[in-house]
């Protein structure tokens, strides 16, 4: 079957060059649904280009992931062409489209020519236009200011993004201070784009380096949600330790988390597990923070708008710091309570207590599974019958005390667990003083 054609839409208003051979090969692997989207726009008389990160990653030889497009058509026209379209950001010209034969989603944004940024957060107004040249001129970095005309096999690169990719340099489009001053989030985007994973650290040019210092205060104009979204991506980067070091030197890290950067050197020793990388790095940043400052830590995480789940994970890991098991009963309780966070906890502890963590890993690797599993053998109904306690706090705490004994001694039956009732002083003592299962 012959390959479907890419129909030509409106021509871009700036010069371009023929796609290099590597990009022509990359183009052949694009999904058919993308071709259908582009052809539908072209048939309606619009211009359509692949832009931004899509082009950058293609030039780096990476497989396609997010395929973002820009067009001369207005948002309402795009929605008219695609009945399954989602108006994800129509006030800024962005519509997410799907075809009838695929659930793949593509973001299409109308070409824009923005005015001034009065608050350093968002443009005072968004003007839709038909100039690809103007649209690319308002983008942040040269490596993100390229466009690809897939129908004509043309690369538009007015600011030398391709050259900067080859030289592994990060440069702003136009005047660096102006670009960063338009949107404070671009400060964090600059640090994120310095981290190229296996390709190492890409240094900003002199002008951008100076702008990162002079425009630092602009971050105050950015919403906490946007700051955390970008900062989390930095924490999860392949070279996060080096980037955090640079952010500390530039004074940027203290703008995000005041007082958390006192021991940034430890970040270079951290080997993070596949999941919870962001939490490992945050906890290590605060690893020397004493217990009495925990409330301040949680306050900082709330201000930064971490979700309840993210915040709980960080605070729980911070609570575990410095608490490693030492005898067989402690190992059993540690494993039962910490469960899925063991690898994450030990990754952090390995930086702080490498010798002790080596011992813990070895013991855990040979520790036999609990005979009764990780569930209490004695439920509330059975315990109430045996103890004659009414349902309530005392009964619940007694159940938990027995569960701890069950785990620590690896008891296999409820009878053996209940046999310990006669050895416990549970009738006259304060239940709040009784041991529980929580580690430590």
Secondary structure, DSSP 8 states (H G I E B T S, - for coil): ------------SS--EE--HHHHHHHTTS-HHHHHHHHHHHHTT--EEEETHHHHHHHTT-------EEESS-HHHHHHH-TT-EEEEGGGTEEEE--TT----EEEEE-B-----TTSSS-S---B-S-HHHHHHTSSBGGGS-EEETTTTEEE-TT-HHHHHHHTEE-BSS-HHHHHHH-THHHHHHHHHHB-GGG-B-EE-HHHHHHHHHTGGGGGGS-HHHHHHHHHHHHTSTTHHHHHHHHHHTT-HHHHSTT--TTGGGGGG----SS-HHHHHHHHHTTT--GGGHHHHHHHHHHTT--HHHHHHHHHHHHHTT----SHHHHHHHHHHHGGGHHHHHHHHHHH-HHHHHHHHHHHHH----TTTTS-SS-HHHHHHHH---SSHHHHHHHHHHHHHHHHHT--SHHHHHGGGGGS--SSS-GGGS--S---
